[in-house]
Amino acid sequence: MATGGGAIMIASWLTWLSIVSLVVAAVTAVVIALDLRRHPQSMAVMNPVWPITALYFGPLALWAYWTMGRQASPAMSGHDHAHHHEHKEAKPFWMQTFVGSTHCGAGCTLGDIFAEFLVFFAGITIAGSTFGAQLVLDYAFAFLLGVGFQYASIVPMRGLKPVAGVIAAFKADALSLTAFEIGLFGWMALMQFGFFTTPPKPDTPVFWFMMQIGMIIGFATAYPMNWVLVKTGIKDAM
């Protein structure tokens, strides 16, 4: 329902749309997770990354997984497996960058989920602002988890020792996850100050539906940064 200043009340249709979107995303994540039990990723960290990606991309994540990430069947013959591996290596650069971007996307998504619930249920504020606490803790959790996901991928790829792995993961993901959060935080500011007379809370489906949109925007703002990082060799192509 429209109100003054362009803000809107949370209408029933938006609540139902939010529920449908969240359920579809959850089902998509389960479908991918079940398929990963039969076709585990060669890089173990991608096993949780793909279902987490589905939490905000929904069915698009299933398409991306099937097109860019699904591994060959363990029962495949050696010749067929080698042919499949060559096919995967021949993926266009934009696909390699997309898969690489899912790392920071997964870390940011989990970090945002943890932080939002923590702020809401613990009543945390910064300088009297709940929104300020959301931004600070979202970034902090996203940073820790994003670098963690990158560490889990970059160490086996480069054969690094722990300290060198942490440094490399920081270099590879700090700018990427920051770019993700910039896009997400811009959308969250609109949620807080532009779209609603009373912003939705983390205990409502509308809040998480809006966050799904924000995370897609965050992925879009992180993608160009990942492109640059991979092109310059700071981040490994997937």
N, C-alpha and C positions, 0 to 999 in steps of 0.2 A: 504494500500500500504506500503510495507516495505521500510525502510530507514536505514541509518547508525546507528550503535549502538543498533539495535534491536527495535527501536521505530517505531511506525506506524502512518500513516496519518489516519484521520477519513474517512473511505471508505463509500460509499453510502449504501452498504449492512449492515454495522454496524448501520447506522442511521435507516434503515428500521427495522432491528431486534430490536433496542431499542424501536421504536414506538410500534411495536407489543407487546413486553414484558410489556411496561407501560400500554397499553390499556387493555391487558388481566388481569393485576393486578388490574386495576381500576374496571373492570367489576366484577372480583371476589370479591372485597371489597363491591361493591354494592349488589351483590347476598347475601353475608353474612349479610350485614346490613338489607336487606329486610327480611331475615329469622329471624333475631333477633327481629324484630317488632312482630312476632307471637310467638317466643320462646325466650323471654328475659332471660338473665342470672340471676341466683340467686344472684350472686355478681355483682352489677351494673357496677363496673369498667371494667368488661370484655366485656360489650357491645361495647365500642369503641375499646378495645384492639384487638378483633378478626378482624374487618375490617382494622385496621392499620397494623396488621400482614400481611394481604393479599397484602398490597402495596409493600412489598418486596418478600414475599414467593409466591405470585400468587396462582395458583391452588393448590399448596401443602397446603396453609393455609386453603382452603376449605375442603380438606381431613382431616386436623388436627381438624378443627372446628367440622366437622360432626362426627369424630371418638372420639374426646376427650372432646369437649366442648358443643355440642348442648344439650339444656335442654329438659326435657319432655314437652309434650304438656299440656297447662293449662286444656284442656278438658279431660285429661287422668284420669281414675278412681283412687281412693285413693290407692287401692291395686297395680294397675299397676304402679302408680307413686312411691310408696315405693319400688317396685321391681326395677324400673329404677334407683332410688337413690342408692340402694345397688349395682347395677351394676356399677354405676359411681364411688362409693367408692372403688370398687375392681380393678380399673384401675392399671396397673403396675406402679411401681415407676418412670420408665423412662418417662411415659406419664404425670404423675403428675409434674415431673421436667420440661418437655417440656412446659406445660401450664403455670407453674410458670415463666419460662424464657420469655414468651411473654410479661410479665409486663415490664421488663427492655427494651425489644426489642421495645415495643410500645413507651415508653418514649424517648428512644434514637432516634428512627425514626422521631418522631415529632420534637424533639430538633434539629436534623441534618437538617431537611427540613427548619425550621425557621431560623437557623443560617446561612445556606448556602445562602439563598435568602437575608438575611440581609447583609452579607458580600459583596455579589455581587452587590446589588443595592445601598448600602450605600458607597461602595468603601473602606471598613474598612481594615486597615493593622495593623500589630503589628511588630515593629522593621523593618518596610518597607516591610513586607512579607504578602501577601494575604493568602498564605497557612498557615502561622502561625496563622493568625486571624481565619481561618476556624477551625483549630484544637482546639484552645482555646474556641471559642464560641460554637462549636459543643459540646464540653464536658460540658460547663457551662449549656447550654440549656438542654442537655440530663440529666444532674444531677438533675436539678430542676424538670423536667417532670417525670423522672424515679422515684425519691423519691416520687413525688406527686401520681403517679399511685400506688406505693407500700403502701403509706399512706392510700389511698382509699380502699385498700384490707385488710390491716393488722389491722386497727382500728376496723372495725366491726367483724372480725374474733376473735380478742382477747378482745374486749370490752374495749379498751384503751381510756384514756383521751387525749386531743390534744397534750400536750407536750410529754407525754410518747409515743404517736403515731408517732410523728416526729422522736424521738430518735430511736424507733424500726424500722421505715421505712428506716432511714439512715443506720442502722446496716445491715438490710436485703438487701438493694439494692446498697449501695456504691460500694462494691467489684464486684457485678454482672454487673452493668452498666460500671464500669471501664474495666472489662474483655471484654465486648461487644465493647467498643470503641477502645481497643487495636487491636482487629481483624480488625475493620473497618478502623482505622487509618493506619494500615500496608498496606491495599489495596489502600487507598487514596494516600499514598506515591508512590506506584507503578503507579497509575494513573498520578500523578504529574511529576514523574521523570523517569519512566521506559517505559511506554507503548506508549506514544504519543510525537510527536515532538512539538505539541501545545496542551496542555491538554484541554479537553472539559470544557465548562462553564455551570453554573446552568441554563442558558436559552436554553440549548440544550437537546434533548432526550437522547443522548449518555451519557451525564453526569449522568442522573438519572438512566439509565440502569446500568451503572457501579456502582452506589451507591446501587442499588438493590443487586448486587453481593456482594458488601462490607458489606451490612447489613446481608446477609445470613452468610457470614464469621464471622461477629460480633456475630451473634446468636450462631454459632458453638463454638466460644471461650468463650462465656458466659455460655453455657450449663454446662460444667464441674464445673464451680464455683457455679452455682445454685444447682447442685447435692450435693456439699459439704455443702452449706449453709442450705439446707433442711435436710440433714442427721444429721447435728449438732444441728438442732433446731433453728438456727438463723432466718431462713426463713420458713414460713409455706408451707406445701404441698398443692397443689391445687386439 
